[in-house]
Amino acid sequence: MHGPVLVSWLLAALTAAVGGYCLSRLRRSPCTDHAPGRGATSPHAHESDAAEALMGFGMAAMAVSGSTVPAAVWAWLFGAPAVVFLLAAASGPAHRAHRLHHAVGGLAMTYTALAMGAGSGHGHHHPAGAGAPLLTGALLLYFGGYSLWTGVRLLGAPGGGAPAAAGLPPATAGLPRACRLSMGIGMFAMLLTM
């Protein structure tokens, strides 16, 4: 990423906190997608938490390290899960939209890494305008729209937050949705600084 150092560190702190929260949900019972009537969690909840933890920690590392890590490493780290999510979305209708969102996120991270790598010939930061402007614009529209949609859903739920999930205090029930909002804003910020 290029731009003010403070913005990079704030983005890294936000996305690392979100990644840590998602990782903690993997260790506990995830907050989303509880199986109806059984109190158990679905495999999709663990899949989603793992994807969001990877994105959070990856965005934090990318925001701080910039192009010091080879672009190929970032491309494999995010490109491989993106392909897995695309294949999973194509194989069946269950959770298709959510899997496609994770695939778009992984592909956007791959694109960002490759653009950083292509423009890193003169130091640690890539020049403004690295990447394809149309693709960058389309991704900005996607993540901007996703952030607005998630924010409206978060604010529009009864009591200003998401409805309480099984076993969660009402004050923390909206955290998974707030994390997705933070990740969307973080991705938007990364793309905006390209």
Salt bridges, closest charged atoms under 4 A:
ASP33 OD2 - HIS44 NE2 3.30
ASP33 OD2 - HIS95 ND1 3.99
GLU47 OE2 - HIS44 ND1 3.40
GLU47 OE2 - ARG99 NE 2.79
ASP49 OD1 - ARG25 NH2 2.06
GLU52 OE1 - ARG25 NH2 3.56
GLU52 OE2 - HIS98 NE2 3.95
GLU52 OE2 - HIS102 NE2 3.98
